[in-house]
Amino acid sequence: MSIRLRLLLSYTSMLIVTIVLFLVAGLLLSVAMTGDVSRIKNVYTSHYAVEPISPQEEAVYLDVKYYVKNQPDQLLNTKVLEELDHRLVPAEAGLFMRKGSTVLYTSTLASLRDQVSSLPPIETSNIKVRDTIHAADGRYFTYLKFDFTFPDKSEGSVYMLKEVSPYAEVTRSLLPILIGVLLLLLVLTNGLLHFLVTRSIVRPLLALREAAGKIKEGELNFEVNSEARDEIGMLSQSFEDMRKRLKDSVDVQLQYEENRKELVSNISHDLKTPITTIIGYVEGIRDGVAGTPEKLDNYLATIHRKAKDMDHLIDELFLFSKLDLKKWPFTFAVIDLERYLQDYAEELHFDMEQKEIQLIFTCPQQSGDGYPVMADWDKLKRVIANIVGNSVKCMDKSEKRIDIALLAVGEDCLVRISDNGCGMPDSALPHIFDRFFREDASRHSPGTGLGLAIAKQIITEHKGRIWAESELGRGTDIYFTLPRWKERSEEHNEAHPNYRG
């Protein structure tokens, strides 16, 4: 749920809950005071019985009592009754008079002419002179009455009536309490919603601030977890992705630093041995140790070989650095991989014979259109040379053999280069294509540790894959794939952005 919608719902909930609680509070107050919702009117009845009457009503009431005791006949005079009724207008009340069941006078303000049955019975003792009545037409009236006996011994009553609404009166009398309850409920509801909403917003923000502080201090080994599915949840996820990227970047930098240290160590080791040999042989020549032409030629040949080893090492380092920085341009062209491998195998044949290694190329699956691939001629040759060179270094059998096989696998051309050398343990397989990796940690194994890493970089640029399988004592198989070329130049250009053909 988004924060915007959450805030909207919280504000709406606050309004609805406040109104509902206000109504409930009013209902509870009425129930608490009356014991029954239907008897709310009784609250006002009890209240009116003790509430002071208006000055107008009191004055008229005293005059009525005076007429009853001294001049009862005046109460039959319409002008007198109208004058008394007129004096009750400021109190919003009206005069009503009856004699027995006959209505003698009724004010237009409080007309009850047709509802005499709603009036209480005549009580000349006047014990209960104030009360409320519920008329037959549903209206409510408060009254102040005085019952008396006319000179002809008939009973009569004078009422000062005021039409009221008990519900409005109860509400009016309880208004301060209800307003106070409403304000209290508003504060409590707002506080509760504020707590619930801000907790779901502020707590994740505080977690993000804490995480930012950790990153500032260089601490990246933690997680930013958020179960929310709103904007803050997305922000937390983005923050976590950023942390992972930073951690990966730092790990890569640390790995680069380790590789740099290892490179310095490897270069120091690989250069020290030939340089030491060259210095020793040069000093031998200067000191006259190579006293014969044959010995001198041997010394010079050794110096030349060691110098070539150093030159090869420098070339490998320079090549790998250009590949790693994407500064070695590739020139792709369509070649028949079968013909290409066959020619290169023949080119290597003589060199392998000198080392007593049998090199065989096979293509068991014949294809009518050959094995066309888009490849860089020279770079692909470097891949095969590095793999074959690695196999040569690992030969330990009396009958040495290297097999190069070409197969078709789906949309790819698969090349397998196998040897029957010493093989390698399973623990080394995942790392043989890493830069500067050597299976022999004691550094007695020959090579720079860059050959297979260079091969992997080149195959990756060709949009292919490279991997190895090996078994100790049996030998090693190295595989790489190249996508089969299709005659659609646009497809080639998309697959090879470095294409210059």
N, C-alpha and C positions, 0 to 999 in steps of 0.2 A: 504494500500500500504506500503510495507516494506521501511525502510530507505535506504537500498542499492539501490533498484529500483528507489526511489525518487531522490537520488543523481545522479544516472546514467541519468535519464530523465532530470534533471536540467542542467547537463553538456551538454548533447546533445542539449537541447533546446537553451542553450546559444550559441552554435556553429551555429545552424541553424538560430536562430534569428539574430545573428550578420551578417551572410552572406546575409540574405534577406535584412536586413536594409542597408547593404553596397551597394547592388545592387539598392535598392530604392533610397538611397542617391545620387548615381551616376546618376540615371535617373532624379531625381529631379534637380540636378545641371545642367544637360544638358538641361532640359526643361526650367529651369529658365534663362539660358543664351541664348538659341536659340528660345524658344517659341514653338518648335516642335521637336519631337524625330527624325523625318526624316531629319532634317536640322542640324544635329550635325556637318556635314562637313563644314557648314558655319562658325562654330566657328573657325576652323583652317584657313579658307579663310580670315576672318577678321584679325586673328592673324598674318598670313603670310604677309599681306599687310603692316604692320608696323614693323615687326621683321627685324633686321639688316641682310643683306646678308653676306655670307662668304667672306673672303678676296680673295679667288681664283675667285669667281664669279664676284666680283667687279673689279678685275684686268682685267679679260677677257672682261668684259662689256666695260671698258674704251678703251681697244685695238680695239674692234669692232667699237666703235664710231670713233676712230681715223681713221681706215681703210675706214669707210663710207665717212668721210669728205675729206680725203686726197688721199687714194689709193683704191677706191671701187673695182678695178679689182682684187686686192689681195684676195678678198672674194670669187672669183671664182677659186682660186688656192687650190687644194685639200690638198697639203702639209701644207699650212697655216692653213686650217681648222682643219687638224689632230693635228697640234701643239697646237692650241687653245683648242681642245677637250681634249688633253692629260693633259693640265694644270687644267682642271676641275675635273680630277679623284679624287684628295684628298677631294673635296667637295661632292663626290658621285653624281656628276652631269654630264650631257653630252650635246654636241653641236648639234643643229638642225638648218638647213638653207633651206629656200625655196625661189623660184623665181616665183611669181604668184602662181599657183597651182602645180608647179613642185618642187619636193624635190631634192635639190642639194647635201645635206649632212645630214646624221643622225648618231648619235653615237649609238654603239651597246648597251650602257648602258641605253639609253632612246629612243628606237626605236619607231617611230610613222609614219613610211613610209606609212603604210596602213590606217592611221587614220588622214589624213590631215584635214578632215572635222571637227575634234574635236577642231582644233586650232581656236583661235579668228580671226576675219577678220583683214586685214592689216590696220594699223592706222599710217600713216606717221607723224602725229602730236605727237605721243608717249606720249599721256596724261596718259594712264594706262599701265605701263611697267611691273608691277608685279601682278600676280594673280595665281589661280589654275584652272586646266582644268580636266574634267572628260572624259576620252577616251571612245571610243565606246566599247572597250573590257572590260570596267569596272574599269580600273586602274585610279589612281589619280596622277597628276603631278603638281608640282609648277614650275613656269617659271619666267625668267627675259628676256625680249625681247627688241629688237630695230628694228623698221620698217624704211625702207629707200627706195630711188629710184635709180635704177642702171643707168649707163650712157645712156643706150638705152631707158630710160624713163619707164622701167618695174619696178614694185614694188616687194620688197622682204622683208624677215624677218630673223633675227638671234635670235634663242632661246637658252637659257641655262636652260635645263630641269632637274628636279630631281623627281624621282618617290617616292611618299609618301603614307601613309595611314592616312587619317584625323582622324579616330577613335583612332589609336595608338598615333597620335600626340596630340589629345585632352586629351587622358588619361595621356600621358607623361607630358603635361603641367599642368594638374590638379592633378597629383599624390600627391604632398604634402598635398593638401586640402583633397583628398580622404583618405590618410593615417591618417590624423588628425581626420577626421570624423569616420573612422573605430576604432581608438583607443578610441575615446569618446564613441562610441556605445558599444565597448567591456566593458569599465568601467561601463557604465550605466546598461547594461544588466547583467553583473556579480553582480553588487551591488543589482539590483532588485531581481535576483534569489537567491543571498545569503540571502537577507532579508526574502524572502518568505520561503526558506527552513529552515534556522536557526530558524525562528520564530516558525515553527511547531515542532522543536526539542528542542530548548532552553527553550521555555516557559513551556512545560510540565516538563522539568528537574528542572526548578526553582520552580515549584509547588511541585515537589517531595522533593526538598531540604527544602522548607518551612514546608512541612508535617513532614519530618524527625526532623526538629527543634522542632515542636510541640510535637512529641512523646518523644523527649529527655527531654522536660520540663514536661512530664507526662500528656499532653493534648491529649485525645483520642476521644473526642466528635466532630468529623468533618468527612468529606468525601473527598476522593481523586477521583475526577471525571475526566474522559478523554474520549473524543469521538473518539479519534484516533483508528485505527485498525492496527497499525504497532507495531514494537518491543517496542516502548515507551508506546503505549497503553496497551500492555500486561504487561509491567513492572508496569505501574500505577495500573492495575487491581490486580496484585500480591501484590503490596504495600497496596492496599485497603483491600485485603483479610488478609494480615498480621495485618493491623490495627484492623480489626474486631476480629481476633483471640486474639490479645493482649487485646482488650477491653473486650472480653468475659472472658479471663483469669483473668483480673483485677476484673471484676464483680464477677466472681466465688470466687476469693480470698476475696473480700469484703464480699460476702455472707458467706464464711467460717468464716470470722472474726465475722460477726454478729451472726452466729450459735454458734461460740465458746463462745461469750459473753452470748448468750441466754442459752447455755449449762451450763455455770458457774452459771447463775442466777437460772436455773431450778434445777440443782443439789443442790445449796445452799438452795433453797426453799424446795425441796423434802427430803433432808436430815435433815434440821433443825427441821421439825415437829416431825418425829419419834425420833430423838436424844433428843429433848426437852422432849418428853413423857417418853423415857427410863430413862433420868436423873431424871425426877420428880418421877417416880415410884421407882427407886433405892434409892433415898433420902427418900422416904416414908418408904421403908423397913428398911433403916438404922435408921430412927427416930422412928421406932416402930409403925408407923401408921397402918401397916398390922398386927394387933394384933391377928387375928384368922387364923387358917390354911386355911379356905375358902378364906379369903381376900388375904392372901399371895399367894395362888394359882392363884387368879384372877390377882394380880399384875404381877406375873411371866408369866402368859399367855399373858398379854398385852405386856410385854417386849419382849417375844419370837415373837409375831406377828409383832411388829414394826421392830425387827431385821431382820425378813424374808422379810419385805417390802424393807428394805435397801439393803439386799442381792439381791433381784429381780431387783432393780434399777441398781445396779452395774453390774449384769449379762446382762441386756439389753444394757447398755452403752458399755460393753466389746464386746458383740455380734455384735452390729451395727458397731463398729470401725473395727472389723475384716472383716465384709462384705464390708464396704466402702473401705478398703485397699486390697480387694481381697485375704485375707489371711485365709479365712475359707474354707477348702477344701470340695468339694461336692462329694459324692459317689452315682452315679446314678445306678439304677437297674430298670428292667421292673416290674411294679406292675399293678394289676387290680384296677383301681381307684374306681370302684363301690364297690368292696369288701373292699378296704382300708377305704373308707368313712363310710361304714356301720359299720365296726369294731370300728373305732374311735368314731362314734356317740354313740355306746353302751358304750364305755369307758367313755364318757362325761356324759352319762345319769344320773348316780348316783349323780355326782357333781351338775348337773343342778336341780335335784330334791331337793337337799338341799337348793337351792336358789329359789325354787318354779318357775322354768322356764321349759316350755315344749319344748324339743328338738326333732325334727322330721327330718328323712332323707328319701328322695324320689328319685326315678330314673324312671321317667315316660316313658322314651324311652328305650325299651329293645333291646339289641344287642347280636347277636349270639356269637360273639367272645369277648364280654365284652368291657371294656374301658381300653385297655392297654396304659400305658404312661411310659416314661422314667423319673424317678424322684428320688430324695433323700428322703428316707423314713422319717428320722427325721426332715429334713428341711421343708418338706411339712406339717408335723404335727405342726411345729412352726407357719406356715402361718395360718392354720385353728384355732389354739389356740389363736393367736393374734386377728384374726377377731372376733371370738366368744367372747373373753374377752372384746373387745371393745363394742360389742353388749350388753353384760351383764351390763357394766357400764352405758349404756344409757337407761336402762329399767325404765319406769315410769308408766306402766299400771298395773292394778290389775291382769289381765291375761297375763302373760309374755310368749312369744313364739319366738323360733328361728327355722327357717327352712333351711335345707341344701338340695339342689337339684342338680342332675347331669344330664346334657344334652349333646347331640352330635350336634356340629355346624360345618359343613364342615369337615375339616381335624383336628379340635380341639375338645377337651373335655372341656365343660364349667361347672364350679361350681358356684352356686349362694347361698350365705348365707344371709338370710333375717331375720330381727327382726321387732317387732312392738313397738320399743322404741320411744323416743322423736323426732328422726329425726334430720336433720340439714339444715340450710339455703343454698340456691344455691351458695352464695358467698363463702362458706367454702368448697364446693365439690372439686374445683381444687387443694386444698392445703392439704387435709387430709392425703395424702401419703408423704408429705414433712416431713423432720426430725424436731422434736421438735414442730410440729404444734399442738396447742390445740384450739378447737373452743372457749372455754371460756377464754378470755384474762385475766380475773380476777384471774386465777390460782386456782379457787375453784374446778375445775373438776379434778377427779383423773386420775392417769396414768403419764407416762413419756413423752408421745408424740413421742415415737419411735416404738410402736407396728406395726402400719400400714406401716411405712417407712421400717421396717425390712421385712415385708411381701412383699412389692413391690420389694425389692432387691432380695429376694429369687425367686420370680416368674420370674423376669427378667433373672436370671441365668438359669432358666428352659426354656428360649426362649418363655415365655408366656406373657400375658398382664393382667393387673388388673385395675379395675375402679369401681366407685360407683354411685349409684342413691339414692336420698333421698328426703323426703318431711316432712316438719315440722309437728309434731303431728301424722304422719302415720308410720314412721319407715325408715329404711335404708336397701338397697340391695347392697351387694358388690359382684362383679363378678371377676373371674379370669379364664384364659384358660391355658391348657397344650396341646402341640402337641400330637396327637395320634401316638403311636409308630408303626413303620413298621419293619418287620423282615429283615433289612439290616444293618448290623453292621457298614459298612462304612458310611452310612447315619447318624447313631447315633454318630459316632466319630466326623464327621464334625460338627454336630449340638451342640455337648457337648464336647468341648476341654478338660474339667476337668474330663471327665469320667474315673473312676477307676475300673469299673466292670470287 
